[in-house]
Amino acid sequence: MEMILVLTIIAVLIGIGAATFRDVTTPTGNVAARAQLGAIKSAVQLYKLNTKRLPASIDVLVKPPPVMEPTGIVDPWDRKYVYKSPGKDGKPYDIYSLGEDGKDGTPDDVYN
């Protein structure tokens, strides 16, 4: 009887652990995208410092003389980050990822 109770408790703990692990690993792409967005913002600022203007597109950041590697402008879902200048709400620019679904304006879009 005690052995069945111990096995039941172990099974419940494994189930809880598996559910928790799934929840932890799901947003990994979002975390990576936010980190990359920070790097892209730094590259935009460096470009502006060097040229006295904002880049016309995100592709300019990887053209000679590059301020970032070509892989740096691609999100975790293998799509280029969206760069818009001017940005919304009076911001000079916006940079974001379309998220896992690849559609603009959906809840999984990743902003920094």
C-alpha positions in Angstrom: 0.0 0.0 0.0 2.8 2.4 0.9 4.6 1.5 -2.4 1.5 2.5 -4.4 1.2 5.8 -2.6 4.9 6.5 -3.2 4.5 5.6 -6.9 1.4 7.8 -7.2 3.2 10.8 -5.6 6.2 10.3 -8.0 3.8 10.1 -11.0 2.1 13.4 -9.9 5.4 15.1 -9.4 6.6 14.0 -12.9 3.4 15.3 -14.4 3.8 18.7 -12.7 7.4 18.9 -13.7 6.6 18.1 -17.4 3.9 20.7 -17.5 6.2 23.3 -15.9 9.1 22.4 -18.3 6.8 22.9 -21.3 5.7 26.3 -20.0 9.3 27.4 -19.4 10.5 26.3 -22.9 7.6 27.7 -24.9 8.7 31.4 -24.8 12.3 30.8 -25.6 11.9 32.4 -29.0 10.4 35.5 -27.4 13.3 35.9 -25.0 15.8 35.5 -27.8 13.9 38.0 -30.0 13.9 40.6 -27.2 17.6 40.2 -26.7 18.2 40.5 -30.5 16.0 43.6 -30.6 18.2 45.3 -28.0 21.2 44.6 -30.2 19.5 45.9 -33.3 18.5 49.1 -31.4 22.2 49.5 -30.5 23.2 49.0 -34.2 20.6 51.6 -35.3 22.1 54.1 -32.8 25.6 53.4 -34.0 24.5 53.8 -37.6 22.9 57.1 -36.7 26.0 58.2 -34.8 28.2 57.4 -37.9 25.9 58.8 -40.6 23.9 61.5 -38.8 20.6 59.9 -39.9 18.5 56.8 -39.2 18.8 53.8 -41.6 16.2 53.7 -44.4 15.8 50.0 -43.8 17.1 47.2 -41.6 19.2 45.9 -44.5 21.4 49.0 -44.4 22.8 47.8 -41.0 24.5 44.8 -42.7 25.8 46.6 -45.9 29.3 47.9 -46.0 30.4 49.3 -43.7 28.3 46.9 -41.6 27.3 47.7 -38.0 25.9 44.2 -37.5 26.1 40.7 -38.9 23.4 39.6 -41.4 22.2 36.9 -39.0 21.5 39.7 -36.5 18.6 41.1 -38.4 16.8 37.7 -38.6 14.4 36.7 -35.8 14.3 33.2 -34.1 11.7 32.2 -36.7 14.0 32.9 -39.6 12.3 36.1 -40.7 13.7 39.6 -40.9 12.8 41.9 -38.1 10.3 44.7 -39.1 11.9 48.1 -39.1 9.7 51.2 -39.7 10.9 54.8 -39.7 9.2 56.9 -38.5 7.6 54.7 -35.9 4.3 55.0 -34.2 3.3 57.5 -31.5 6.0 60.0 -32.5 8.9 57.6 -32.1 11.8 57.9 -34.6 11.5 54.2 -35.4 10.0 50.9 -34.5 11.7 47.5 -34.6 9.8 44.3 -33.8 9.4 40.6 -34.7 6.2 39.2 -36.2 6.5 36.3 -33.8 6.0 32.7 -34.4 2.9 33.1 -36.6 4.6 35.6 -38.9 1.6 37.9 -39.0 1.7 41.6 -38.2 -0.6 42.9 -35.4 -1.1 39.6 -33.6 -0.6 38.9 -29.9 2.7 37.0 -30.5 4.5 40.0 -32.0 7.6 40.7 -30.0 8.5 44.3 -29.2 11.4 45.6 -27.1 
